[in-house]
Amino acid sequence: MTYGSRVEELLCSMDDYAGGIDVVTAIVEAICDYIASDKSIAVIDREYVTEDDIECIDRQDCILYDELYYYIPQCLFAKMCKDLLGIWSICELKKQACNLNMLESDNSADYTCKITVNTGTNKRRIRFLKFIKDGFLNEYSEGLEGIYINRNEENADA
């Protein structure tokens, strides 16, 4: 290991790296805020994808989920985290998320995983960023699907 790479590794592990901003918290807040404010984003149970949902998946305007993970398209992740790009690049965000056990990868260079999406009659293999769901849950949160449901209920009341 070279001196430069060791210094970089130490800086990345320090609490005050990037001005004291916690990477995990920053990513979670960016994603949650985006879902709460952008009405075009859908959060869909991976087990219940319909033919109508395929359009949303093709546009990369949705997040899929199951019991353990959230599956976020790369371009949607970039949109969600655009306010963080003054601090980190998208590659750095994904690398940090992977290093901090927030993101799982199949060892691809872009930190994605290929998953199978079933629509009843069709099966598709699509690459997503595979986020561990526990990082988005706490005693006050229902996860991304809860934010999505609350946003839609608020819009129905308005």
Secondary structure by P-SEA (a helix, b strand, c coil): ccaaaaaaaaaaacccccccccaaaaaaaaaaaaaaccccbbbbccccccccaaaaaaacccccccccbbbbcaaaaaaaaccccccccaaaaaaaaaaaccccccccccbbbbbbbbcccbbbbbbccccccccccccccccaaaaaaaaaaaaaac
